[in-house]
Amino acid sequence: MPSFDSLFNAFVTILVTIDPPGLAPLFLAVTRGMNREERNQVSVRASIIAFLVMALFAIAGASILSVFGITLPAFRVAGGFLLFFIAFEMVFERRQDRKEKIGDVAITKDMIHNIAAFPLAIPLIAGPGAISATVLLSGSFPGFGAQAALVGIIAICLVITYLVFVLAERIDRILGQTGRSILTRLLGVILAALAVQFVADGVKALIAAP
């Protein structure tokens, strides 16, 4: 069974890459015109779809890499750089602009019946950053018990995301534009530190490899 530190690190990494507070205003935007019951249905469906996608990568991440001949240390370095780029976007608020553009496209093209799958589940919740983080973490959670723990952490993060969607109007009103901006930047700094650690671990493993 993984240590508490490993579990907590996985929880923070996944939650920060999903960024539920940053998704709250986007959720309100893509579900505008819906009543509370319809929004709740979209929240549930989006959370379930995102969970299934991320759980798949948590369980089969190493196998997917091996099919392409990619070693875990190499993916740690590449994934770490990707997460650092996402952290950079969060700190300088570029990620929010990109997500808002994705949301606007979805409203005009897919309309309400597809919103839960796109853009909410993919790519806003289970986006490249969250999926990369999940694959990276799967390498540190070998064995059935450890993988089950990682899937459990993903489930907890998505329950939190679901609750944020349910309370989106209230959270958006309490935080406001300034509060969201500060929180997103803080989460970005944390993610940057985690990304550097992933790169450092990957480089160390590559150097030690025969």
ABEGO torsion letter per residue (X at the ends): XBBAAAAAAAAAAAAAAAGAAAAAAAAAAAABGBBAAAAAAAAAAAAAAAAAAAAAAAAAAAAAAAAAGBBAAAAAAAAAAAAAAAAAAAAAGAAAAAAAAAAAAAAAAAEAAAAAAOAAAOAAABBAAAAAAAAAAAAABBEAAAAAAAAAAAAAAAAAAAAAAAAAAAAAAAAEAAAAAAAAAAAAAAAAAAAAAAAAAAAAAAAABX
